[in-house]
């Protein structure tokens, strides 16, 4: 119901409404274990498939020859050591900001 008690009911909130941007402790532990060689990649991939990940978006000012400047935003691809392009994803806002402070 609306605050006045009439009208239609509002839809339920987002499943991520209480997400504070931190990494889940279990996932952070698994990633640390993978870095140390004690947890295999298949286990990490399976855990990541169940988690919320953050995809960074970067703003960029578009320069136009004439007229007002406009801004756009887009996701980022990075080159990895074997030459392929990869989409960086992060388990927390802090990790994403450590990578690039202007990422949102």
C-alpha positions in Angstrom: 0.0 0.0 0.0 1.0 3.6 -0.5 1.7 5.7 2.6 -1.8 7.1 2.6 -3.3 3.6 2.7 -4.7 3.7 -0.8 -3.5 2.7 -4.2 -1.5 -0.2 -5.3 1.2 -2.0 -3.3 4.8 -1.1 -4.1 7.0 -3.9 -5.5 9.4 -5.5 -3.1 12.9 -3.9 -2.8 16.0 -5.0 -4.6 17.6 -8.2 -3.5 20.8 -6.1 -3.0 19.1 -3.3 -0.9 21.2 -4.2 2.2 24.4 -4.8 0.3 27.1 -2.5 1.9 29.7 -3.2 -0.8 32.0 -5.4 1.3 33.2 -8.8 0.2 31.7 -11.8 1.8 34.2 -13.3 4.3 33.9 -16.9 2.9 34.6 -15.7 -0.6 37.5 -13.5 0.6 39.0 -16.6 2.3 38.6 -18.7 -0.8 40.4 -16.1 -2.9 43.2 -15.9 -0.4 43.4 -19.7 -0.4 43.6 -19.6 -4.2 46.4 -17.1 -4.1 48.3 -19.3 -1.7 47.7 -22.4 -3.8 45.6 -24.2 -1.2 42.3 -23.9 -3.1 41.8 -24.9 -6.7 40.4 -22.7 -9.5 37.2 -24.9 -10.0 36.2 -24.3 -6.4 36.8 -20.5 -6.7 34.8 -20.3 -9.9 31.9 -22.2 -8.3 31.9 -19.8 -5.4 32.1 -16.8 -7.6 29.0 -18.0 -9.6 27.0 -17.7 -6.4 28.2 -14.2 -5.4 27.5 -10.6 -6.3 30.4 -9.1 -8.2 30.9 -5.5 -9.1 31.7 -4.5 -12.7 33.5 -1.1 -12.8 32.1 1.7 -14.9 34.2 4.7 -15.9 33.0 8.1 -16.9 34.6 9.8 -19.9 34.0 13.3 -21.4 33.2 13.1 -25.1 34.9 15.8 -27.0 32.8 17.3 -29.8 34.1 19.5 -32.5 31.1 21.8 -32.0 28.4 22.1 -29.4 28.4 21.3 -25.7 30.6 18.6 -24.3 28.8 15.4 -23.2 29.8 12.6 -20.9 29.4 8.9 -21.3 30.1 6.0 -19.1 31.1 2.4 -20.0 32.5 -0.8 -18.7 36.2 -1.5 -19.0 38.2 -4.2 -20.7 41.8 -4.7 -19.8 44.6 -6.5 -21.6 45.9 -9.6 -19.7 49.4 -11.0 -19.9 48.6 -13.5 -22.7 47.2 -10.7 -24.9 43.5 -11.4 -24.4 41.0 -8.9 -23.2 39.3 -9.4 -19.8 36.5 -7.8 -17.9 37.7 -6.9 -14.4 35.2 -7.7 -11.6 35.5 -7.1 -7.9 34.2 -8.6 -4.7 34.0 -5.3 -2.9 33.8 -1.5 -3.5 37.1 -1.1 -1.6 38.9 -3.5 -4.0 37.5 -1.7 -7.0 38.5 1.7 -5.7 42.0 0.4 -4.9 42.2 -0.6 -8.6 40.9 2.8 -9.9 39.7 5.5 -7.6 37.4 6.9 -10.4 35.6 3.6 -10.9 31.9 3.4 -10.0 
